[in-house]
């Protein structure tokens, strides 16, 4: 394939909104080989390892752990590749290394493969999270010898859990950083700095983001603010495209806003709420989707659980199992996610209405 076909820089906003980013078109096998090599390098000689989701909440935990212990090698992981991350840690972890798992929640028992080997090899294993946990999976983690602490998902982000559980006297900027991270992660949005943190974590490499928030907390330096201003021009244009495509559907007792596009899902969900939606569904070109609730709908995680996902009552993610080959993806792009949209709307319909 010619590189120019997937070159984001040559695409109009309209086309960029419809198609996934360049990384989607790189074979997983090639990427996995490189990621395993990077994991082995990361884990070599590390005294403390943090397996974390590289969003603002997970990276805030990395910053806190590094401040508390003076180190903390970061191994990035997502809920969908947790088992692979555990496999690499089990193989490459130095004996007696302390391990933290942050802002990650297993969807099934298979996600925990390799955890027993990590516990046998590590000095200690602690897991901080705030998602909705299955009791059986939580029991498996505890039985493996992991110290698991899960905060209330509608009250605390994972950084809150880390701040409370780590035995350290943190500077005030870390307390403030945690509060602002919570403001975004729980979709409270009372502090305008929370969107800044979320965007910066998305646009910067994780290590660069962690070093900035360690030094400055939630009060970002001028160069970071300038980067945000520049990148938000395109961000706003992509949000506008997704909002223009949105449709409101009546599903049982709820009004569900449904749209498609490569965009920042939180801002799109807020626009759908302002249009009268009780819940928002934003299907992405890469096949995944975000589900956002409101005060009128706090069951987003129940919807996501039916379509290969999970999360929180007001914020969840999923990837419907509707893609068998590239023709399915081609149909996905040309129909603006029609099959995935329907699968998620059907999941709303299957919810029992609470009296």
URBELRA-V87979 format. One record per helix or strand of 2 or more residues. SS is the DSSP state (H for helix, E for strand). FROM is the first residue (numbers start at 1). LEN is the number of residues. If there is no record, write none. Layout:
# URBELRA-V87979
ss={SS	SS}
from={FROM	FROM}
len={LEN	LEN}
This chain:
# URBELRA-V87979
ss={H	H	H	H	H	E	H	E	H	E	H	H	E	H	E	H	H	H	H	H	E	E	H	E	E	H	E	E	H	H}
from={3	8	13	22	28	48	56	73	79	98	109	115	124	135	147	158	172	193	206	222	247	254	265	279	289	300	309	315	326	338}
len={4	3	6	4	16	5	14	4	14	5	4	7	6	9	4	8	14	11	11	24	5	7	10	5	4	6	3	4	9	13}
